[in-house]
Every structure is written in C-alpha cells, then in structure tokens.
Amino acid sequence: MTDTKTAWIAEEIASLQDQGLFTHIRTLGSPQGAWLVVDGKRVLNFSSNNYLGLANHPRLVEAAKQAMDTHGVGPAAVRTIAGTMDLHLELEQRLAAFKGAEAAVTFQSGFTANLATIPALVGKGDVIFSDELNHASIIDGCRLSRAEIVRFRHADPDDLRQQIAATSDYGRRLIITDGVFSMDGDIAPLPALADIAEALGILLMVDDAHGEGVLGNGGRGIVDHFDLHGKVDVEIGTLSKAFGVVGGVVAGKQTIVDWLRQRGRPFLFSSAMTVPDVAACIAAVDVLEESTELVDRLWSNAAYFKRGMNDLGFDTGESQTPIVPVMLGEAPLAQRFSKRLFEEGLFAMAIGFPTVPHGKARIRVMNSATHTHEDLDQALEIFAKVGRELGVIA
Ligand SMILES: Cc1ncc(COP(=O)(O)O)c(C=O)c1O
C-alpha cells in the first residue's frame, strides 16, 4: 500500500537509483586496518581515514577499556551540566599542549565543532568569507550563523582580497578555509590567508580535519606545518580520522575557547564525548608525542604509491597529501573502476557529482601507515590491471 505522506521520498529514492546516484552502504565485518572484511569479502583498504592505524591500535583499545573500569561508559549529561569529567579536561589540556595552542575544547565530532564555532563567532549582520570548496559542516555552520556568506575562489588569496574589498557595511568578519581539501588532497594557502586576516583585522578559522595527525611535526596539524602559531584564531580538528576515534576539537586563543564553553551550542545542548572515546584520544596523543614513526610512514607510503601511479600513467591531480585522487572524468567510469577494483580485492571509493564537479569524477585513494610495501605493490598491480582493462592507461 502506498503511504501518501512518504510517497515523495520513495520517488526521490527511485530517481537516485535511476541516475546511479544511490549510495550503496558497504558493511565492515572487521576492525579498521590495511585489510578489511567488507560485505563478507577480504579486501585491501584504501577508503578509510585511518591514516595512522590508530583506529585499532592496542594502546588506544587498552586505554578505552581501563577508563571504562574507572569512569563507566557514558557522560549522561551535557558538558555544562554534569557531563564534564576530569578525562575531558585532561584531553583538552593535552591537545592544546600537543598543538602548541593557548587552549582547546572538545566536541562530539568535527561536524559539531563547526556547528558550535561559526555561529558563536558571527551572526546576523556579520560576514563570512568561505573557500568555495569548504566541507559541508562548514557550510552548515555558516548557514546556522545567519551571517552573510561570501564565497571566494578555491585556494585563491587574490580573489579573497577582492571579495573583502567589495564587501562593506558588515559588523564582524570571519575567513574560513579547510586546511586539507578532502577530495583533491591539496593544502590551503594558509600563510597568505593569515597575512590578509592580520592586515585587515579579520578573524581566521581553519578546519584541519584531514591535517590533524597528518601535517606538521609529528601530526601537530596545519598551523604547525606552516609555523603559524598565534596567527590563526581558531583551528578546528577532528579526532575521528587520523586519531582513529571520534570527536572534534577547537584549538586556539584562550578567549575563544572560553567563549565556546559558554556559547557553543553542541557543548551546551548535546551530551559530551563518551568515556572510552576520550580515553582513547588521550592515548592517541601519547602515541603521537612519543614518536613521529607513524606519521613518517604515512608520508613515505603515500609518496611511494603516488610515484607508482604516476609511473603507470595515472593522473593524480593536485594532491600534496596522503589523499590521492585518481582522476577519471565521468562518474560512470569511476563507478565501474571502483567496482572492478573491489572484484580484484581492493576497496577504494568512486567520487562523482555532486561531491566533485561534472567531468572530475575520480577514485579517492586514502593512504595509511598501516600498509606494507607488499600491500602497496599489490594495489599498484590491481590499479594497473583495471586501468588497462578500462582504457585509462596504455
Ligand atoms: C573538513 C572536514 N571537517 C569536518 C569533518 C567532520 O568530521 P567528523 O567526522 O569528526 O564529524 C570532515 C569529515 O569528513 C571534514 O573533512
């Protein structure tokens, strides 16, 4: 029987299916790692954000178990009522020290960190200058703030300058950029943006979700990478990618962190990070502070893979990071490519419109410190086989 109230939804879903845009959600039957069991099949993993292998690291798992023995599982409250545990404060102090920031505050995810921060800094009558390729959570945070949103051309400080010059009659101003752009793996021109922000007295915020644990000395992030300590007002990070757990962090000036504890709505109105998550994140900071080995291995793996792909004749776009796009053109080819990779035992996602522009569909390869050289060689062999079969390389 047709449910008239939801008929439109069924039609939308059918339309997505017709256009080949319906997302089939694959299921993992194993922990994260270089190899996964996906939909019952053992495959080599190039899809996760588990850059350093921390998602299944024994030290993090052990820390989570021990914390549950002493602190239980859930916070059972928002941070401002009864949800702030000593563990939350310890994590925040450790993250601030690790990143060389004045202070830090955690959120339930990187997404909620953006939703908390942007509306706390600007509102109606204010203006945000936002890179046109910024992540969805930045876009949603900007919309929630009710400030005017002015998009500047991707990674283009000159265009930003022009947009600022053409925009007057606003109260507070905020520049926002992703640190690492997750579809292309390129890095924001943060030093130039910081110069503009400094010269014009505009707040500067960077979302370093894919740079946290990846860029900078031992994974200290994009601000450390460019040695811009003290010159970026707010740095958003996620604990859900390289850190291997789940959570978000805002690091920066003490005043801003103090303000977010008063006005960051997900801090006030959504329960705190859970006990095992917080404890595992503290252990992640321990691991990163003790050695740069995992971060170094991540970068050398990524360089090895990229070189191998370029030698085979693949176009890997503008990537400057361990995210390697394999540019293919139209979405159906990318879909077919990903499907064939999976059949050959390699899991790497196809990305097409609307996530990237028409004609820029790709396979997005996520490198990881967990891969051995044998894994990487096997991946290159599979890419070569499928690439030749589908006429992408000679
Ligand atoms: C730039 C950026 N910001 C925020 C997020 C969201 O982070 P989380 O998964 O912790 O909510 C992502 C994740 O895709 C991201 O790429």
PDBQT file of the ligand as one rigid body, heavy atoms in Angstrom, charges set to zero:
ROOT
HETATM    1  C1  LIG A 401      36.984  19.284   6.552  1.00  0.00    +0.000 C 
HETATM    2  C2  LIG A 401      36.136  18.428   7.430  1.00  0.00    +0.000 A 
HETATM    3  N1  LIG A 401      35.544  18.963   8.506  1.00  0.00    +0.000 NA
HETATM    4  C3  LIG A 401      34.787  18.224   9.335  1.00  0.00    +0.000 A 
HETATM    5  C4  LIG A 401      34.570  16.892   9.101  1.00  0.00    +0.000 A 
HETATM    6  C5  LIG A 401      33.696  16.111  10.026  1.00  0.00    +0.000 C 
HETATM    7  O1  LIG A 401      34.467  15.457  10.973  1.00  0.00    +0.000 OA
HETATM    8  P1  LIG A 401      33.791  14.338  11.905  1.00  0.00    +0.000 P 
HETATM    9  O2  LIG A 401      33.744  13.082  11.117  1.00  0.00    +0.000 OA
HETATM   10  O3  LIG A 401      34.653  14.285  13.107  1.00  0.00    +0.000 OA
HETATM   11  O4  LIG A 401      32.409  14.841  12.230  1.00  0.00    +0.000 OA
HETATM   12  C6  LIG A 401      35.155  16.287   7.993  1.00  0.00    +0.000 A 
HETATM   13  C7  LIG A 401      34.913  14.847   7.734  1.00  0.00    +0.000 C 
HETATM   14  O5  LIG A 401      34.606  14.427   6.667  1.00  0.00    +0.000 OA
HETATM   15  C8  LIG A 401      35.968  17.067   7.137  1.00  0.00    +0.000 A 
HETATM   16  O6  LIG A 401      36.561  16.524   6.070  1.00  0.00    +0.000 OA
ENDROOT
TORSDOF 0
